[in-house]
């Protein structure tokens, strides 16, 4: 079945440093979504990517969808303490013709002031 | 205010005692889903529903039941809870479920402990 792997599992950075999390799917995806979960909170939608090679930006956050639609990345420039949380990617399969959205295992980001 | 409401938020119960976690959304969403979150495993889908009276298994459905009699409600039922069902549960809804699935709105979560 479809699997979505995310690396790294944890990342500790100094405030102001950049951060990147990577998401890889075992199968081609129709689209990918990214969510952020603050400590003690619930996942909150950040963005959805649909097109091959798509790049979207939200202020300091840059999201990419790979050309083969099997991988994605989230890059944060100049991290701030407000970026602390766990970032999840969630991919929707294309080949297995289901509506399931499979979540990655998440990357927990800690930012030290 | 648009929201997904789960109850209870916290529950400690004992093995075998049936329980129901309710989920209600006020956004007229067609798609609803239940996830469990465990350390190191991310969010795993338990069951989902594309619309009223339409439900389907996710990746970890064993030990759970759901129903979708009304569009707004999607309760999660644990007929005979076991300790391995101790977890953080999230209900989520989306405007539609066909590809591509729209943005998921999550409830606040229900932390369940089964002794």
Interface residues (C-beta under 8 A of the other chain):
Chain A: X1 X6 X9 X30 X31 X33 X35 X41 X42 X43 X44 X45 X48 X50 X88 X90 X92 X94 X99 X100 X101 X102 X103 X104 X105 X106
Chain B: X31 X33 X35 X40 X41 X42 X43 X44 X45 X48 X50 X58 X59 X90 X92 X97 X98 X99 X100 X101 X102 X103 X104 X105 X106 X107 X108 X109
